[in-house]
Amino acid sequence: MGLVRLRIQEFADKQGWSIKQVSDRSGVPYGTVKTYMRVPKRATVDLTALKKLALTFDVVLEDLFDVVEE
């Protein structure tokens, strides 16, 4: 099983947004955004949350993550 590295922190930094601002703008719970930003390598993710985040950052879903080998 592979892991994905989420790029949410990178996109938030480009916009100058805090975790709370990303959460407020996307509708994704603060705790989820915080976890995704602080622990970017994940085995599982909530695709609904990632879709909301992609819309918020105006990027395609695939831009939010890189697949990494274990």
Contact map, one row per residue, 1 for C-alpha under 8 A:
1110000000000000000000000000000000000000001000000000000000000000000001
1111000000000000000000000000000000000000001000000000000000000000001111
1111100000000000000000000000000000000000111100000000000000000000001111
0111110000000000000000000000000000000001111000000000000000000000111100
0011111000000000000000000000000000000001110000000000000000000000111100
0001111110000000000000000000000000011001110000000000000000000001110000
0000111111100000000000000000000000001001000000000000000000000011110000
0000011111110000000000000000000000011001000000000000100000000001000000
0000011111111000000000000000000000001100000000000000000000000000000000
0000001111111100000000000000000000000000000000000000000000000000000000
0000001111111110000000000000000000000000000000000000000010000000000000
0000000111111111111001000000000000000000000000000000000010000000000000
0000000011111111110000000000000000000000000000000000000000000000000000
0000000001111111100000000000000000000000000000000000000000000000000000
0000000000111111100000000000000000000000000000000000000000000000000000
0000000000011111110000000000000000000000000000000000000000000000000000
0000000000011111111111000000000000000000000000000000000000000000000000
0000000000011001111111000000000000000000000000000000000000000000000000
0000000000010000111111100000010011001000000000000000000000000000000000
0000000000000000111111110000010000000000000000000000000000000000000000
0000000000000000111111111000000000000000000000000000000000000000000000
0000000000010000111111111101000010000000000000000000100100000000000000
0000000000000000001111111111110010000000000000000000000000000000000000
0000000000000000000111111111010000000000000000000000000000000000000000
0000000000000000000011111110000000000000000000000000000100000000000000
0000000000000000000001111111000000000000000000000001101100000000000000
0000000000000000000000111111100000000000000000000001000000000000000000
0000000000000000000001110111110110000000000000001001100000000000000000
0000000000000000000000100011111110000000000000000000000000000000000000
0000000000000000001100110001111111000000000000000000000000000000000000
0000000000000000000000000000111111100000000000000000000000000000000000
0000000000000000000000000001111111110000000000000000000000000000000000
0000000000000000001001100001111111111000000000000000000000000000000000
0000000000000000001000000000011111111100000000000000000000000000000000
0000000000000000000000000000001111111111000000000000000000000000000000
0000010100000000000000000000000111111111000000000000000000000000000000
0000011110000000001000000000000011111111000000000000000000000000000000
0000000010000000000000000000000001111111000000000000000000000000000000
0000000000000000000000000000000000111111110000000000000000000000000000
0001111100000000000000000000000000111111110000000000000000000000000000
0011110000000000000000000000000000000011111000000000000000000000000000
0011110000000000000000000000000000000011111110000000000000000000000000
1111000000000000000000000000000000000000111110000000000000000000000000
0010000000000000000000000000000000000000011111000000000000000000000000
0000000000000000000000000000000000000000011111100100000000000000000000
0000000000000000000000000000000000000000000111111100000000000000000000
0000000000000000000000000000000000000000000011111110000000000000000000
0000000000000000000000000000000000000000000001111111000000000000000000
0000000000000000000000000001000000000000000001111111100000000000000000
0000000000000000000000000000000000000000000011111111110000001001000000
0000000000000000000000000000000000000000000000111111111000001000000000
0000000000000000000000000111000000000000000000011111111100000000000000
0000000100000000000001000101000000000000000000001111111110000000000000
0000000000000000000000000000000000000000000000000111111111111011000000
0000000000000000000000000100000000000000000000000011111111110000000000
0000000000000000000001001100000000000000000000000001111111100000000000
0000000000110000000000000000000000000000000000000000111111100000000000
0000000000000000000000000000000000000000000000000000011111110000000000
0000000000000000000000000000000000000000000000000000011111111011000000
0000000000000000000000000000000000000000000000000000011001111111000000
0000000000000000000000000000000000000000000000000110010000111111100000
0000000000000000000000000000000000000000000000000000000000011111110000
0000001000000000000000000000000000000000000000000000010000111111110000
0000011100000000000000000000000000000000000000000100010000111111110000
0001111000000000000000000000000000000000000000000000000000001111111000
0001111000000000000000000000000000000000000000000000000000000111111100
0111100000000000000000000000000000000000000000000000000000000000111110
0111100000000000000000000000000000000000000000000000000000000000011111
0110000000000000000000000000000000000000000000000000000000000000001111
1110000000000000000000000000000000000000000000000000000000000000000111
